[in-house]
Amino acid sequence: MANTSRKTADNENDREEQDAQTEQNGQSELPGPMAALRAAQTQLAELTGMTAESVSSFERTDEGWLLEIEVLELARVPDTMSLLASYEVRLDPQGELTGYRRIRRYERGRSDPHNK
């Protein structure tokens, strides 16, 4: 387990060094897909107080990023009766949230036709 912690710390140090070199060179890299995805989940959670369960759609657009994130809105017993919601989340090219909206709400145990 100690090796895993050390590898993680080494990877973080490598990333910090690369970021510092990029800043020194005057280059500003846009976030990659995983960084944008994490940013969307984090920012949506901060705004709504709800944690993302999954990302069901993800694409780069001319304006930045467009994601569809599934969120647990209301926990119920049994879990199959819990209410989930799909949120459309828009990020600018740098990964900053520019808008979100709930596009559907449904029970976990029920499938519904998703017309798009």
FIKOLZA-1660 file (N, C-alpha, C; in steps of 0.1 Angstrom, whole numbers, plus 5000, padded with zeros to 4 digits):
% residues 116
   i   px   py   pz ch aa at
   1 5008 4988 5000  A  M  N
   1 5000 5000 5000  A  M CA
   1 5009 5012 5000  A  M  C
   2 5020 5012 5006  A  A  N
   2 5029 5024 5007  A  A CA
   2 5034 5027 4993  A  A  C
   3 5037 5017 4984  A  N  N
   3 5041 5020 4971  A  N CA
   3 5030 5027 4963  A  N  C
   4 5018 5024 4965  A  T  N
   4 5007 5031 4958  A  T CA
   4 5007 5046 4962  A  T  C
   5 5008 5049 4975  A  S  N
   5 5008 5063 4980  A  S CA
   5 5020 5070 4974  A  S  C
   6 5032 5063 4973  A  R  N
   6 5044 5070 4968  A  R CA
   6 5042 5073 4953  A  R  C
   7 5037 5063 4946  A  K  N
   7 5034 5065 4931  A  K CA
   7 5025 5077 4929  A  K  C
   8 5014 5077 4937  A  T  N
   8 5005 5088 4936  A  T CA
   8 5011 5102 4938  A  T  C
   9 5019 5102 4949  A  A  N
   9 5026 5115 4952  A  A CA
   9 5036 5118 4941  A  A  C
  10 5043 5108 4936  A  D  N
  10 5053 5111 4925  A  D CA
  10 5045 5116 4912  A  D  C
  11 5034 5110 4909  A  N  N
  11 5026 5115 4898  A  N CA
  11 5021 5129 4900  A  N  C
  12 5017 5132 4912  A  E  N
  12 5012 5146 4915  A  E CA
  12 5024 5156 4914  A  E  C
  13 5035 5152 4918  A  N  N
  13 5047 5161 4917  A  N CA
  13 5051 5163 4903  A  N  C
  14 5050 5152 4895  A  D  N
  14 5053 5154 4880  A  D CA
  14 5044 5163 4874  A  D  C
  15 5030 5162 4877  A  R  N
  15 5020 5171 4871  A  R CA
  15 5023 5185 4875  A  R  C
  16 5026 5187 4888  A  E  N
  16 5029 5201 4893  A  E CA
  16 5041 5207 4886  A  E  C
  17 5051 5199 4883  A  E  N
  17 5063 5204 4876  A  E CA
  17 5059 5207 4862  A  E  C
  18 5051 5199 4855  A  Q  N
  18 5047 5202 4842  A  Q CA
  18 5039 5214 4841  A  Q  C
  19 5030 5216 4850  A  D  N
  19 5021 5228 4851  A  D CA
  19 5030 5241 4853  A  D  C
  20 5040 5240 4861  A  A  N
  20 5049 5251 4864  A  A CA
  20 5057 5254 4851  A  A  C
  21 5062 5244 4844  A  Q  N
  21 5069 5247 4832  A  Q CA
  21 5060 5253 4821  A  Q  C
  22 5048 5248 4820  A  T  N
  22 5039 5254 4810  A  T CA
  22 5036 5268 4813  A  T  C
  23 5034 5272 4826  A  E  N
  23 5032 5286 4830  A  E CA
  23 5044 5294 4827  A  E  C
  24 5056 5289 4829  A  Q  N
  24 5068 5296 4827  A  Q CA
  24 5070 5299 4812  A  Q  C
  25 5066 5290 4804  A  N  N
  25 5068 5291 4789  A  N CA
  25 5057 5300 4783  A  N  C
  26 5047 5305 4791  A  G  N
  26 5037 5313 4786  A  G CA
  26 5026 5306 4779  A  G  C
  27 5026 5293 4780  A  Q  N
  27 5015 5285 4773  A  Q CA
  27 5004 5283 4783  A  Q  C
  28 4992 5283 4779  A  S  N
  28 4981 5279 4787  A  S CA
  28 4974 5268 4781  A  S  C
  29 4975 5256 4786  A  E  N
  29 4969 5244 4781  A  E CA
  29 4954 5244 4785  A  E  C
  30 4946 5240 4776  A  L  N
  30 4932 5237 4779  A  L CA
  30 4931 5224 4786  A  L  C
  31 4921 5223 4795  A  P  N
  31 4920 5210 4802  A  P CA
  31 4916 5199 4793  A  P  C
  32 4920 5187 4796  A  G  N
  32 4916 5175 4788  A  G CA
  32 4903 5170 4792  A  G  C
  33 4898 5160 4786  A  P  N
  33 4885 5155 4789  A  P CA
  33 4883 5151 4804  A  P  C
  34 4892 5144 4810  A  M  N
  34 4891 5139 4823  A  M CA
  34 4891 5151 4833  A  M  C
  35 4899 5161 4831  A  A  N
  35 4899 5173 4839  A  A CA
  35 4886 5181 4838  A  A  C
  36 4881 5182 4826  A  A  N
  36 4868 5188 4824  A  A CA
  36 4856 5181 4831  A  A  C
  37 4857 5168 4830  A  L  N
  37 4847 5159 4836  A  L CA
  37 4847 5161 4851  A  L  C
  38 4859 5161 4857  A  R  N
  38 4860 5162 4872  A  R CA
  38 4855 5176 4876  A  R  C
  39 4859 5187 4868  A  A  N
  39 4855 5200 4871  A  A CA
  39 4840 5202 4871  A  A  C
  40 4833 5195 4861  A  A  N
  40 4819 5196 4860  A  A CA
  40 4812 5190 4872  A  A  C
  41 4817 5178 4876  A  Q  N
  41 4811 5171 4887  A  Q CA
  41 4813 5179 4900  A  Q  C
  42 4824 5185 4902  A  T  N
  42 4827 5192 4914  A  T CA
  42 4819 5205 4915  A  T  C
  43 4819 5212 4904  A  Q  N
  43 4812 5225 4904  A  Q CA
  43 4797 5223 4905  A  Q  C
  44 4791 5213 4898  A  L  N
  44 4777 5210 4900  A  L CA
  44 4773 5206 4914  A  L  C
  45 4782 5198 4920  A  A  N
  45 4779 5195 4934  A  A CA
  45 4780 5207 4943  A  A  C
  46 4789 5216 4941  A  E  N
  46 4790 5228 4949  A  E CA
  46 4777 5237 4948  A  E  C
  47 4772 5238 4936  A  L  N
  47 4760 5246 4933  A  L CA
  47 4747 5240 4938  A  L  C
  48 4746 5227 4936  A  T  N
  48 4733 5220 4940  A  T CA
  48 4733 5213 4953  A  T  C
  49 4745 5210 4959  A  G  N
  49 4745 5203 4971  A  G CA
  49 4743 5188 4969  A  G  C
  50 4743 5183 4956  A  M  N
  50 4740 5169 4953  A  M CA
  50 4753 5164 4946  A  M  C
  51 4755 5151 4949  A  T  N
  51 4767 5144 4943  A  T CA
  51 4763 5137 4930  A  T  C
  52 4772 5138 4920  A  A  N
  52 4770 5131 4908  A  A CA
  52 4772 5116 4910  A  A  C
  53 4763 5109 4904  A  E  N
  53 4764 5094 4904  A  E CA
  53 4771 5089 4892  A  E  C
  54 4769 5095 4881  A  S  N
  54 4775 5091 4868  A  S CA
  54 4774 5102 4858  A  S  C
  55 4782 5100 4847  A  V  N
  55 4782 5109 4836  A  V CA
  55 4777 5101 4824  A  V  C
  56 4765 5105 4818  A  S  N
  56 4759 5096 4808  A  S CA
  56 4762 5102 4794  A  S  C
  57 4767 5114 4793  A  S  N
  57 4770 5120 4780  A  S CA
  57 4781 5131 4782  A  S  C
  58 4790 5131 4772  A  F  N
  58 4801 5140 4773  A  F CA
  58 4807 5143 4760  A  F  C
  59 4808 5156 4756  A  E  N
  59 4813 5160 4743  A  E CA
  59 4819 5174 4743  A  E  C
  60 4829 5175 4735  A  R  N
  60 4836 5189 4733  A  R CA
  60 4828 5196 4722  A  R  C
  61 4825 5209 4725  A  T  N
  61 4818 5217 4715  A  T CA
  61 4826 5229 4712  A  T  C
  62 4821 5237 4703  A  D  N
  62 4828 5250 4699  A  D CA
  62 4829 5259 4711  A  D  C
  63 4819 5258 4720  A  E  N
  63 4819 5267 4732  A  E CA
  63 4826 5261 4744  A  E  C
  64 4831 5249 4743  A  G  N
  64 4837 5243 4755  A  G CA
  64 4833 5228 4756  A  G  C
  65 4826 5225 4766  A  W  N
  65 4822 5211 4769  A  W CA
  65 4807 5211 4772  A  W  C
  66 4800 5199 4769  A  L  N
  66 4786 5197 4772  A  L CA
  66 4785 5183 4778  A  L  C
  67 4780 5182 4790  A  L  N
  67 4779 5169 4797  A  L CA
  67 4764 5167 4802  A  L  C
  68 4761 5154 4803  A  E  N
  68 4748 5151 4810  A  E CA
  68 4752 5143 4822  A  E  C
  69 4749 5148 4834  A  I  N
  69 4753 5141 4846  A  I CA
  69 4741 5137 4854  A  I  C
  70 4742 5124 4859  A  E  N
  70 4731 5118 4867  A  E CA
  70 4733 5121 4882  A  E  C
  71 4723 5126 4888  A  V  N
  71 4724 5130 4902  A  V CA
  71 4713 5124 4911  A  V  C
  72 4717 5119 4923  A  L  N
  72 4706 5114 4932  A  L CA
  72 4700 5127 4939  A  L  C
  73 4687 5128 4936  A  E  N
  73 4680 5140 4942  A  E CA
  73 4673 5136 4955  A  E  C
  74 4667 5124 4956  A  L  N
  74 4660 5120 4968  A  L CA
  74 4661 5105 4970  A  L  C
  75 4668 5102 4981  A  A  N
  75 4670 5088 4985  A  A CA
  75 4657 5082 4991  A  A  C
  76 4654 5071 4987  A  R  N
  76 4642 5064 4992  A  R CA
  76 4645 5049 4995  A  R  C
  77 4636 5043 5003  A  V  N
  77 4638 5029 5006  A  V CA
  77 4625 5022 5000  A  V  C
  78 4627 5012 4992  A  P  N
  78 4639 5006 4987  A  P CA
  78 4646 5016 4977  A  P  C
  79 4659 5013 4975  A  D  N
  79 4667 5022 4966  A  D CA
  79 4662 5023 4952  A  D  C
  80 4655 5013 4947  A  T  N
  80 4649 5014 4934  A  T CA
  80 4639 5025 4932  A  T  C
  81 4634 5030 4944  A  M  N
  81 4624 5041 4943  A  M CA
  81 4630 5055 4945  A  M  C
  82 4643 5055 4946  A  S  N
  82 4650 5068 4948  A  S CA
  82 4648 5076 4935  A  S  C
  83 4648 5089 4937  A  L  N
  83 4647 5098 4925  A  L CA
  83 4660 5103 4920  A  L  C
  84 4663 5101 4908  A  L  N
  84 4675 5106 4901  A  L CA
  84 4671 5117 4891  A  L  C
  85 4680 5125 4887  A  A  N
  85 4678 5135 4877  A  A CA
  85 4690 5136 4868  A  A  C
  86 4687 5139 4856  A  S  N
  86 4698 5142 4846  A  S CA
  86 4699 5157 4844  A  S  C
  87 4712 5162 4846  A  Y  N
  87 4715 5176 4844  A  Y CA
  87 4723 5178 4832  A  Y  C
  88 4720 5188 4824  A  E  N
  88 4728 5192 4813  A  E CA
  88 4738 5202 4819  A  E  C
  89 4751 5200 4817  A  V  N
  89 4761 5209 4823  A  V CA
  89 4769 5215 4811  A  V  C
  90 4771 5228 4811  A  R  N
  90 4780 5234 4801  A  R CA
  90 4792 5240 4808  A  R  C
  91 4803 5238 4802  A  L  N
  91 4816 5243 4806  A  L CA
  91 4822 5251 4795  A  L  C
  92 4830 5262 4799  A  D  N
  92 4837 5269 4789  A  D CA
  92 4850 5261 4785  A  D  C
  93 4858 5265 4776  A  P  N
  93 4870 5257 4772  A  P CA
  93 4880 5255 4783  A  P  C
  94 4880 5264 4793  A  Q  N
  94 4889 5262 4805  A  Q CA
  94 4883 5253 4815  A  Q  C
  95 4871 5249 4814  A  G  N
  95 4865 5239 4824  A  G CA
  95 4857 5246 4834  A  G  C
  96 4854 5259 4833  A  E  N
  96 4845 5266 4842  A  E CA
  96 4831 5265 4839  A  E  C
  97 4822 5261 4848  A  L  N
  97 4808 5260 4846  A  L CA
  97 4802 5273 4842  A  L  C
  98 4795 5272 4830  A  T  N
  98 4788 5284 4825  A  T CA
  98 4773 5283 4827  A  T  C
  99 4768 5270 4829  A  G  N
  99 4753 5269 4831  A  G CA
  99 4750 5254 4833  A  G  C
 100 4738 5252 4839  A  Y  N
 100 4733 5238 4840  A  Y CA
 100 4718 5239 4841  A  Y  C
 101 4711 5228 4838  A  R  N
 101 4697 5227 4839  A  R CA
 101 4693 5212 4840  A  R  C
 102 4682 5210 4848  A  R  N
 102 4677 5196 4849  A  R CA
 102 4669 5194 4837  A  R  C
 103 4672 5182 4830  A  I  N
 103 4665 5179 4818  A  I CA
 103 4655 5168 4820  A  I  C
 104 4656 5160 4830  A  R  N
 104 4646 5149 4834  A  R CA
 104 4648 5145 4848  A  R  C
 105 4637 5139 4853  A  R  N
 105 4637 5133 4867  A  R CA
 105 4630 5120 4866  A  R  C
 106 4636 5110 4873  A  Y  N
 106 4630 5096 4871  A  Y CA
 106 4634 5088 4884  A  Y  C
 107 4626 5077 4885  A  E  N
 107 4629 5067 4896  A  E CA
 107 4640 5058 4892  A  E  C
 108 4649 5055 4901  A  R  N
 108 4661 5046 4897  A  R CA
 108 4657 5033 4891  A  R  C
 109 4646 5027 4896  A  G  N
 109 4642 5014 4891  A  G CA
 109 4634 5014 4879  A  G  C
 110 4631 5025 4873  A  R  N
 110 4623 5026 4861  A  R CA
 110 4631 5031 4849  A  R  C
 111 4628 5025 4838  A  S  N
 111 4634 5031 4826  A  S CA
 111 4623 5038 4819  A  S  C
 112 4627 5049 4812  A  D  N
 112 4617 5056 4805  A  D CA
 112 4623 5060 4791  A  D  C
 113 4614 5062 4781  A  P  N
 113 4620 5065 4768  A  P CA
 113 4626 5079 4769  A  P  C
 114 4638 5080 4765  A  H  N
 114 4645 5092 4765  A  H CA
 114 4646 5097 4750  A  H  C
 115 4637 5107 4747  A  N  N
 115 4636 5112 4734  A  N CA
 115 4646 5123 4731  A  N  C
 116 4656 5120 4723  A  K  N
 116 4666 5130 4719  A  K CA
 116 4669 5128 4705  A  K  C
% end
